Amino acid sequence: MLIKKIRVRHANRSIWGHLAEREKTLPLVTPLDIYTDFKETRGSWFWDSGMAVIQIETDDGLIGTGWCEDGCEAVSPIVENHLSRLLIGQDPLDIESLWDRLFRATLPYGRKGAVLQVISAIDIALWDLKGIALGKPVYELLGGPFSESVPVYASALHPVGHDKVQDEARAYVAEGYRSMKMRFPYGPGDGEKGMEENEAHIANAREAVGPDIDLMADAYMGWDLEYAVKMCGRLEPYGLAWVEEPLIPDDLDGYASLRKETSIPISGGEHEYTQYGFRDIINKGAMDIIQPDLRRCGGFTEGQRIAALAAEGGVTLIPHAYGITHLHFALANSNIPMIEYFPMPCWDSLPDAEIEPIFHGEPQPGNGKVVVEPRPGLGVEVNEKIFS
């Protein structure tokens, strides 16, 4: 069995689902809040939603499917002008060797960013293909399952008003979620008033759900160290399970300093790449919780290495964003306690353009957990309508 063909297709949809498009107009702090022209919303600076689907076909007709972000439509030229020549004619089951040659061949212009996202999608497609070829789900190929289901936490709770936030938080509790994540509205440029509003947002949700529900909050790279230390000091009474991405990803010294200044666990890593990036996080003591995304950090092959580093370093691993990839990943690793899920808030609804699902067969949560059927490969099919 040899790789015969690689097909890349672009869709004007986000792999994160409805949240990515909605969040362009919702209030939250971002790393560009320091610039007045881009302060109002994430949509003022973020790229257009887009994803790439990569399908790898063998000479005996098997097809594996993977995907990654593609807002700038960079995936096709990377595959067609370079990586395809390293894959065509190779054994698709030789996944680790294929990953290594793709990584080494792109060192002059890769290592992180768009190139690693492309390698991630290729790797995901190869694992899907292997599962299909062997008639086994990917989580079984990775060594699982360690449990019958995967817990998920509700990730939303933007600062859209006192009453709406309380209604939303209570609705998640009623739906069976035991953990939920919020978004901070303000950063350093908003001064003391912004700090007061951030704290009020957290206090409001805590009041709504009581002391027994885990609350987390995301600063989306929008703070600096001085601000984060002050803000975490104000938030310690609310028993947060973690504060997420308070600093830009490369400020690992800042993260390590922040951890020494607060009892609140600090998380991050959704914008980090490969085992090397996560090894630096762990070795520097920069984070209590790492949040790799398999569609960015290097796919299942690199994800397994990152999970091993986390286990060895005593760091919790909770993947970034929902998806069938992370469900298989969690089932295969006992040190992943839950994954993220983006529910639709009770006060909102989907626009018509977002009604069509990206995947057919992707399981959805019930009572705060997800059960994955033991289908070969990843067990989902891309919805062809998203390409129209």
Protein Blocks (a to p, Z undefined) as FASTA:
>chain_A
ZZfbdcdddddbdfkljmlmmmmmpccddfklmpmklmmpmklmpccddddddddddfko
pacddddddfkopmmmmmmmmmmmmmgopafklmmlmmmmmmmmmmmmnopajllmmmmm
mmmmmmmmmmmmnopafklmnopafbfbdcddddehiaebjklmmmmmmmmmmnopabdc
dddfbdfknommlmmmmmmmmmmmmmmnojmbccdddeehpacfklmmmmmmmmmmnopa
bdchkbcfklmmlmmmmmmmpcbdcdehjlggcjklmmmmmmnopafbdcddfklnnpjm
lmmmmmmmmmmnopacddehiafklmmmmmmpmklgbdcdddddfkbccdfklmpcfbgh
iacdeehiacdddbehjlpacdfklmZZ
